[in-house]
Structures are given as C-alpha cells and as structure tokens.
Amino acid sequence: MIDWNEFGFNTRAVRAGQVRTEEGEHSEAIFPTSSFVFKNAAEAAARFAQKTAQDNIYSRFTNPTVRNFEDRLAALEGGERCMATASGMAAIFSTCLGLLKAGDHIVASQSVFGSTINLFNTILTKFDIKTTFVNLSDIDSWQAAIQPNTKLLFLETPSNPLMELGNIKAIAELAHTHDCLLVVDNCFCTPALQQPLALGADIVIHSATKYLDGQGRCIGGAVVGPEKLVGGDIFSILRSGGPTMSPFNAWVFLKGLETLNLRMQKHCDNAEALAHWLEQQKAVDRVYFPGLPSHPQHELAKQQQSRFGGLVSFDVKGGKEAAWRVIDSTRIMSITANLGDTKTTITHPATTTHGRITQEQRQAAGIGDGLIRISVGLEDIEDLKADLLRGLV
C-alpha cells in the first residue's frame, strides 16, 4: 500500500486511491453493478458480517469506483476516511443522523446555506434535535449558545453568499473544550485552498457538485474525517438509509479532482481581479470578497486559506430591481444558482438560494435584496467585466 501522505497535493489529486484491475487500465474503471459475486457461501457470510466498506458487497454502500473517489478525497483533505453521498445535503443529513440523537443540540452559523438552515429547522426538529444559530465571526456568540446537551458545532467558511469567515482553529478549540464536535463545510475553498482538519475540525463536508466536479455535470457529496466517526455511525446511515453516490458520478468527480488545484488557481485569479474592479463601480455599494483589504477578515483569510476562492458577492444600489437588471443584462454569465463551474454563474440569493428562509432570517444573515452572487469561472476576465458593465448603470 502506498502512503499518500508522502506525496504532494497535485500527485495525490491525480493518483491516490486507484486500484487497477487485471485489465491494467490506466484511467480509473467504472463499476456499474448493483451487486458483487462471491466465491462461495463462506465468503458471502464473511463479507456481510463486516461493517466496513472495504469489501465489495452491494453498491448501495460498497463500490470500487466510489471507494476510489473516497480514498482520493480523504488523501487531499488529510482525513483517515471519506464517505461519498448522493449530494452535499445528503452528506450533512447523514452526518447529523449518525452523530446525534433525540434531545441533542447543535450550534450553527446563521450564515450557512439556505437548505442547511431548512434541514436544521424543519427536519432535524422532527427527531427532537434543536439548533441555535449564531454570528459566524463572533466567537463569544458561539460560546454563549453552547448548552449542556450541545454535541455538534457546524459552520461553512467562507459563508454563502457574503464571504464571511469563521475562525476554524478558535471554534475547534471551543468545541473540544465543551466535548463537542466541529463540522466544517469546505465546499467553497476545497482542500486546494483550505484544510479544516489540520486546523482542528473533526469532520469536513463537501458538496462534490461544486468545485470538486468543476464543470456542473453531477450531483454528489462527501464526509471526511476520522475512521471512528466517518466509518462508524455515519457510515451506518449510508449502509441502511442509502443516500448513495453512483459509480458514474464518482468517476466524474475523480476526473474533476485531477485538475482541482489548477482550476482553483484560475478561479482565484479571476475572482480577485473582478472584486477589485467591482469596488470601483459607482453602482456598487459594497463588495464581499475575503481577498480585498477592505474585507474585515482579510487577515484571517490569509492565515487559514492559501488563496481567497472563486466567489464574489456585491450589493448594488437600488435593491431588487437594480440587482435583477444587472443579472438580466448579462449575455455570457449563466443565470443559475449552482457554483464552482468553469462557466461563470450569477444569481440573486434573496430569491433563489435563500428564498425559502424567512425575511427575518435573511436579514439576520445580512442577505439584502440588492445582493448579487457570482461564481467566477475561467473565461477571460475582460469579457466578464464587460458583461456586468451593461447592467451597472
């Protein structure tokens, strides 16, 4: 067995996790099979008795292509184990169901994805699991919200869509002081830019749909962390509940990981240039991008991220009407709520990604009607500026 910790990030992104078959294929194989055949009854019984995902049994919870993706992402994040899921939300749901029980309490950032808020507020409450939402960047609010039954702290950093940062190291220390686990959604930075486990987090969550794929082709998610947590109670949710990643999607994500670092560097280049340009536009009230010196957590971003990411949000003067005018005036940007694509996408968070939460919740999260979020792609930066300029009047 190769110890992938001995190799650099790009080598791991291209090589880690692959186990070639007897055919000697160079590219990773896809195993589109629902089940696996055993040599005899004794082998079948032995495999079914095991609780790990290392032996092939049934593709709901064991598949070689999916395992290849899991091993590669674990190597990139510096975790012992990865569990792939059908979506990013499935990864969050499986983690919560695996680690929590009725009567437990979560402290979560109020700046998490809108669907995550809905999951915590409307679905987990059915299991008598309650959540207190706090200011992501205010460590005192995290401290004040912890209760005797708090078991899990949850955040995404940078946040969506305001690019607010949580101090992972400080929140991890707080969590562990109170015997809690810290779960970090690393969707927007990916392990190419930020590695929460190295900063003290216990679990890392991914929507593989975003930058890990990088071209908007498939839906998937992942949970990364210690074998005891991910391979134990969380894996049991996958095995019995079945929020499973398909072999084909896993293969697509494997191809995405091979170019992850290269793509993230270009995303960062374009996003930084666009953010500086937007700050100079008279129709723009404020730009949210951690790479700007004007960002209140610019120094923290430099400490816990290698670069500043590919997402830029900004407030335009004139509220919803002005924001929609900017969006509708674009010709090459894709009007879609997805992100992490080679193609630049643009959306109005208040009526899309955060449209299902209440107005009060949006206000608490700082999401106004004039806010626009851009996932900056790999196009020529001057073309992107020109595309926005048509509506910035």
C-alpha positions as CSV (number, residue, x, y, z in Angstrom):
1,M,0.0,0.0,0.0
2,I,1.2,3.5,-0.9
3,D,1.3,6.1,1.9
4,W,-0.1,9.1,0.0
5,N,0.9,11.4,2.8
6,E,4.4,11.2,1.4
7,F,3.3,12.9,-1.8
8,G,2.4,16.5,-2.8
9,F,-1.2,17.7,-3.3
10,N,-1.2,17.5,-7.1
11,T,0.2,14.0,-7.1
12,R,-2.5,12.8,-4.7
13,A,-5.2,14.5,-6.8
14,V,-4.1,12.5,-9.8
15,R,-3.0,9.2,-8.3
16,A,-4.4,8.5,-4.9
17,G,-6.9,5.7,-4.4
18,Q,-6.7,3.9,-7.7
19,V,-6.6,0.1,-7.6
20,R,-6.1,-1.3,-11.1
21,T,-8.0,-4.4,-12.2
22,E,-6.5,-7.4,-14.0
23,E,-7.1,-5.5,-17.3
24,G,-4.4,-3.0,-16.4
25,E,-6.4,0.1,-17.2
26,H,-4.6,3.5,-17.0
27,S,-7.7,5.6,-16.3
28,E,-9.9,4.6,-13.3
29,A,-12.5,2.0,-14.1
30,I,-16.3,2.4,-13.6
31,F,-18.1,-0.4,-12.0
32,P,-21.8,0.0,-12.9
33,T,-23.0,-3.0,-11.0
34,S,-25.6,-3.3,-8.2
35,S,-24.1,-6.4,-6.6
36,F,-20.9,-8.5,-6.4
37,V,-20.4,-12.2,-6.7
38,F,-18.7,-14.3,-4.0
39,K,-16.5,-17.4,-4.5
40,N,-18.6,-19.4,-2.1
41,A,-21.2,-19.2,0.7
42,A,-18.5,-18.8,3.4
43,E,-17.0,-15.7,1.7
44,A,-20.5,-14.2,1.3
45,A,-21.2,-14.7,5.0
46,A,-17.8,-13.2,6.0
47,R,-18.3,-10.1,3.9
48,F,-21.8,-9.5,5.2
49,A,-20.5,-9.8,8.7
50,Q,-18.1,-7.0,8.2
51,K,-19.1,-3.4,9.0
52,T,-16.6,-1.6,6.7
53,A,-16.7,-0.5,3.1
54,Q,-13.5,-2.2,2.1
55,D,-15.0,-5.4,0.7
56,N,-17.5,-5.4,-2.2
57,I,-21.0,-6.5,-1.2
58,Y,-23.7,-4.2,-2.7
59,S,-23.2,-0.9,-4.4
60,R,-25.5,0.9,-2.0
61,F,-22.6,1.0,0.3
62,T,-19.6,-0.7,-1.3
63,N,-18.4,0.0,-4.8
64,P,-14.8,0.2,-6.2
65,T,-15.2,3.4,-8.2
66,V,-16.9,5.2,-5.3
67,R,-14.2,3.9,-3.0
68,N,-11.5,5.3,-5.3
69,F,-13.1,8.8,-5.1
70,E,-13.4,8.5,-1.3
71,D,-9.8,7.5,-0.8
72,R,-8.6,10.2,-3.1
73,L,-10.6,13.0,-1.4
74,A,-9.5,11.7,2.0
75,A,-5.9,11.9,0.9
76,L,-6.4,15.5,-0.2
77,E,-8.2,16.6,3.0
78,G,-5.8,14.8,5.3
79,G,-8.5,12.6,6.7
80,E,-8.5,8.9,7.6
81,R,-11.8,8.1,5.9
82,C,-14.2,9.6,3.4
83,M,-17.8,8.6,2.8
84,A,-19.4,9.6,-0.5
85,T,-23.1,10.5,-0.7
86,A,-25.7,11.3,-3.3
87,S,-25.5,15.1,-2.6
88,G,-23.9,17.7,-0.3
89,M,-27.2,17.9,1.6
90,A,-27.2,14.1,2.0
91,A,-23.7,14.4,3.5
92,I,-24.9,16.9,6.1
93,F,-28.0,14.9,6.9
94,S,-26.1,11.6,7.2
95,T,-23.6,13.3,9.5
96,C,-26.3,14.7,11.8
97,L,-28.3,11.5,11.9
98,G,-25.1,9.4,12.5
99,L,-23.7,11.6,15.3
100,L,-26.8,12.9,17.1
101,K,-29.8,11.5,19.0
102,A,-33.1,12.9,20.2
103,G,-32.5,15.6,22.7
104,D,-29.2,16.8,21.3
105,H,-28.4,20.3,20.4
106,I,-26.5,22.0,17.5
107,V,-24.9,25.4,17.4
108,A,-24.6,26.5,13.8
109,S,-23.6,29.6,11.9
110,Q,-26.5,31.7,10.8
111,S,-24.6,32.2,7.5
112,V,-24.9,28.6,6.3
113,F,-26.6,27.6,3.0
114,G,-30.4,28.1,3.0
115,S,-31.1,24.4,2.5
116,T,-28.9,23.7,5.6
117,I,-31.0,26.1,7.6
118,N,-34.2,24.4,6.5
119,L,-32.7,21.0,7.3
120,F,-31.9,22.0,10.8
121,N,-35.1,23.9,11.4
122,T,-37.7,21.7,9.8
123,I,-36.4,18.1,9.5
124,L,-34.0,17.6,12.4
125,T,-36.6,19.1,14.8
126,K,-38.8,16.1,14.0
127,F,-36.1,14.0,15.7
128,D,-36.0,16.4,18.7
129,I,-32.7,17.8,17.6
130,K,-32.7,21.6,18.0
131,T,-30.4,24.2,16.6
132,T,-29.2,27.6,17.8
133,F,-27.9,29.9,15.1
134,V,-25.1,32.4,15.8
135,N,-22.9,35.0,14.2
136,L,-20.2,33.1,12.3
137,S,-17.4,35.5,13.1
138,D,-18.3,36.2,16.8
139,I,-16.6,33.6,19.0
140,D,-18.5,35.0,22.0
141,S,-21.8,34.2,20.4
142,W,-20.6,30.6,19.8
143,Q,-19.6,30.3,23.5
144,A,-22.9,31.8,24.7
145,A,-25.0,29.4,22.6
146,I,-23.4,26.2,23.9
147,Q,-25.8,24.2,26.2
148,P,-25.2,21.1,28.3
149,N,-26.7,19.0,25.6
150,T,-24.8,20.6,22.7
151,K,-23.0,17.9,20.7
152,L,-22.1,19.5,17.4
153,L,-20.9,22.9,16.1
154,F,-21.5,23.5,12.4
155,L,-20.2,26.1,10.0
156,E,-19.2,26.8,6.4
157,T,-16.4,29.2,5.8
158,P,-16.2,31.3,3.7
159,S,-20.0,31.7,4.0
160,N,-22.5,31.7,1.2
161,P,-23.1,34.3,-0.1
162,L,-21.4,37.0,2.0
163,M,-17.9,35.5,2.1
164,E,-17.8,35.8,5.9
165,L,-15.2,33.7,7.7
166,G,-15.2,31.6,10.8
167,N,-12.0,31.2,12.7
168,I,-11.8,27.4,12.4
169,K,-9.0,27.0,14.9
170,A,-10.7,29.1,17.6
171,I,-14.1,27.5,17.1
172,A,-12.5,24.0,17.2
173,E,-10.8,24.7,20.5
174,L,-14.1,26.0,21.9
175,A,-15.9,22.9,20.7
176,H,-13.4,20.5,22.2
177,T,-13.4,22.4,25.5
178,H,-17.1,21.5,25.7
179,D,-16.8,17.9,24.4
180,C,-18.4,18.9,21.1
181,L,-17.5,18.0,17.5
182,L,-16.8,20.7,14.9
183,V,-18.1,20.1,11.4
184,V,-16.9,22.4,8.6
185,D,-18.4,22.7,5.2
186,N,-15.4,23.2,3.0
187,C,-17.3,23.4,-0.3
188,F,-16.2,26.9,-1.4
189,C,-12.4,26.5,-0.7
190,T,-11.9,22.8,-1.3
191,P,-8.8,21.2,0.1
192,A,-6.8,23.0,-2.6
193,L,-7.2,26.3,-0.6
194,Q,-8.2,25.3,2.9
195,Q,-7.8,22.2,5.1
196,P,-10.1,22.4,8.2
197,L,-8.9,19.1,9.7
198,A,-5.4,20.5,10.0
199,L,-6.9,23.5,11.8
200,G,-8.7,21.3,14.4
201,A,-12.1,20.4,12.8
202,D,-13.4,16.9,13.4
203,I,-15.5,16.5,10.2
204,V,-15.3,18.1,6.7
205,I,-18.4,18.2,4.5
206,H,-18.3,18.7,0.7
207,S,-20.9,19.3,-2.0
208,A,-18.9,17.5,-4.7
209,T,-21.4,19.0,-7.1
210,K,-19.4,22.3,-6.9
211,Y,-15.7,22.7,-7.4
212,L,-14.7,19.1,-6.9
213,D,-16.5,18.3,-10.2
214,G,-15.8,21.7,-11.6
215,Q,-18.0,21.5,-14.7
216,G,-21.5,21.2,-13.4
217,R,-22.0,17.6,-14.5
218,C,-23.1,15.6,-11.5
219,I,-24.6,15.7,-8.0
220,G,-22.7,14.3,-5.1
221,G,-21.4,14.9,-1.6
222,A,-18.8,13.7,0.8
223,V,-18.0,13.4,4.5
224,V,-14.3,13.3,5.6
225,G,-12.8,12.7,9.0
226,P,-11.5,10.0,11.4
227,E,-12.3,6.4,10.8
228,K,-14.1,6.1,14.1
229,L,-16.6,8.8,13.2
230,V,-17.0,8.5,9.5
231,G,-16.6,4.8,9.2
232,G,-18.7,4.1,12.2
233,D,-22.1,5.7,13.0
234,I,-22.1,7.9,9.9
235,F,-21.4,5.0,7.5
236,S,-24.2,3.1,9.2
237,I,-26.7,5.7,7.9
238,L,-25.4,5.2,4.4
239,R,-25.5,1.5,4.6
240,S,-29.1,1.3,5.9
241,G,-30.5,4.6,4.7
242,G,-29.0,4.5,1.2
243,P,-28.1,8.2,0.3
244,T,-25.6,6.7,-2.1
245,M,-23.3,8.2,-4.7
246,S,-23.5,6.4,-8.1
247,P,-20.4,4.8,-9.6
248,F,-20.7,7.0,-12.7
249,N,-20.8,10.2,-10.6
250,A,-17.8,9.1,-8.6
251,W,-15.9,8.5,-11.8
252,V,-16.7,12.1,-13.0
253,F,-15.6,13.5,-9.6
254,L,-12.4,11.6,-9.9
255,K,-11.7,13.3,-13.2
256,G,-12.5,16.6,-11.5
257,L,-10.1,16.1,-8.7
258,E,-7.2,15.6,-11.2
259,T,-7.5,19.3,-12.2
260,L,-8.8,20.7,-9.0
261,N,-5.7,22.7,-8.0
262,L,-5.2,24.1,-11.5
263,R,-8.8,25.2,-11.8
264,M,-8.9,26.8,-8.3
265,Q,-5.9,28.9,-9.0
266,K,-7.5,30.4,-12.1
267,H,-10.9,30.8,-10.3
268,C,-8.9,32.8,-7.6
269,D,-7.1,34.9,-10.2
270,N,-10.4,35.9,-11.9
271,A,-12.3,36.4,-8.7
272,E,-9.7,38.7,-7.3
273,A,-9.5,40.8,-10.4
274,L,-13.3,41.1,-10.6
275,A,-13.6,42.0,-6.9
276,H,-11.1,44.9,-7.2
277,W,-12.9,46.1,-10.4
278,L,-16.3,46.0,-8.8
279,E,-15.1,48.1,-5.9
280,Q,-14.5,50.9,-8.4
281,Q,-18.0,50.8,-9.9
282,K,-20.3,53.7,-8.8
283,A,-23.4,51.5,-8.9
284,V,-21.9,49.0,-6.4
285,D,-22.5,49.7,-2.8
286,R,-20.2,47.0,-1.3
287,V,-18.2,44.0,-2.4
288,Y,-17.8,40.9,-0.3
289,F,-14.6,39.1,-1.1
290,P,-12.0,38.0,1.5
291,G,-9.1,38.8,-0.8
292,L,-9.9,42.5,-0.6
293,P,-8.0,44.5,2.1
294,S,-11.4,46.1,2.8
295,H,-12.8,42.8,3.9
296,P,-13.0,42.8,7.8
297,Q,-11.5,39.3,8.0
298,H,-8.8,39.7,5.3
299,E,-6.0,38.8,7.7
300,L,-7.8,35.7,8.9
301,A,-8.4,34.6,5.3
302,K,-4.6,34.9,4.7
303,Q,-4.0,32.7,7.8
304,Q,-6.3,29.8,7.2
305,Q,-6.6,29.8,3.4
306,S,-3.9,29.6,0.8
307,R,-5.9,31.8,-1.5
308,F,-9.3,33.6,-1.4
309,G,-11.6,31.5,-3.6
310,G,-13.7,32.0,-6.6
311,L,-16.9,33.5,-5.2
312,V,-17.7,37.3,-5.2
313,S,-20.8,38.9,-3.9
314,F,-21.8,42.5,-4.1
315,D,-24.6,44.9,-3.2
316,V,-25.9,47.2,-5.9
317,K,-27.7,50.4,-5.3
318,G,-31.4,50.2,-6.0
319,G,-32.3,46.9,-4.3
320,K,-34.0,44.0,-6.0
321,E,-35.0,45.9,-9.2
322,A,-31.4,47.0,-9.8
323,A,-30.0,43.6,-8.9
324,W,-32.3,41.9,-11.4
325,R,-31.4,44.5,-14.0
326,V,-27.7,43.6,-13.7
327,I,-28.4,39.9,-13.9
328,D,-30.8,40.1,-16.8
329,S,-28.3,42.4,-18.7
330,T,-25.6,39.8,-18.8
331,R,-25.0,37.8,-22.0
332,I,-22.4,35.2,-21.2
333,M,-22.9,34.6,-17.5
334,S,-25.2,31.8,-16.7
335,I,-28.2,32.7,-14.5
336,T,-28.2,29.7,-12.2
337,A,-27.8,29.1,-8.5
338,N,-25.1,26.4,-9.0
339,L,-21.5,27.4,-8.4
340,G,-18.0,26.1,-8.8
341,D,-18.3,25.7,-12.6
342,T,-15.8,26.6,-15.3
343,K,-18.6,28.8,-16.6
344,T,-19.3,31.9,-14.6
345,T,-22.7,31.8,-12.9
346,I,-24.8,34.7,-11.4
347,T,-27.7,34.6,-9.0
348,H,-29.9,36.7,-6.7
349,P,-29.6,34.9,-3.3
350,A,-32.6,36.5,-1.7
351,T,-35.0,34.9,-4.2
352,T,-33.1,31.7,-5.1
353,T,-30.6,30.0,-2.7
354,H,-32.0,31.7,0.4
355,G,-35.6,32.2,-0.9
356,R,-37.1,29.5,1.3
357,I,-36.0,31.0,4.6
358,T,-37.9,33.9,6.2
359,Q,-37.2,37.5,5.6
360,E,-36.1,37.8,9.3
361,Q,-33.6,35.0,8.8
362,R,-32.2,36.7,5.6
363,Q,-31.9,40.0,7.5
364,A,-30.0,38.2,10.3
365,A,-27.7,36.7,7.8
366,G,-27.2,40.1,6.1
367,I,-28.7,39.0,2.8
368,G,-30.4,42.0,1.2
369,D,-32.5,42.5,-1.9
370,G,-29.7,44.2,-3.7
371,L,-27.2,41.4,-3.2
372,I,-25.8,39.5,-6.2
373,R,-23.5,36.4,-6.0
374,I,-21.1,35.5,-8.8
375,S,-19.2,32.2,-9.0
376,V,-16.4,33.4,-11.2
377,G,-15.5,30.9,-13.9
378,L,-12.5,30.5,-16.2
379,E,-13.5,32.9,-19.0
380,D,-11.4,35.9,-20.0
381,I,-11.7,38.4,-17.2
382,E,-12.2,41.4,-19.5
383,D,-15.3,39.7,-21.0
384,L,-16.7,39.2,-17.5
385,K,-16.3,42.8,-16.7
386,A,-17.9,43.9,-19.9
387,D,-20.8,41.5,-19.2
388,L,-21.5,43.1,-15.9
389,L,-21.0,46.7,-17.0
390,R,-24.1,46.5,-19.2
391,G,-26.3,46.4,-16.1
392,L,-24.2,48.5,-13.7
393,V,-25.7,51.9,-14.7
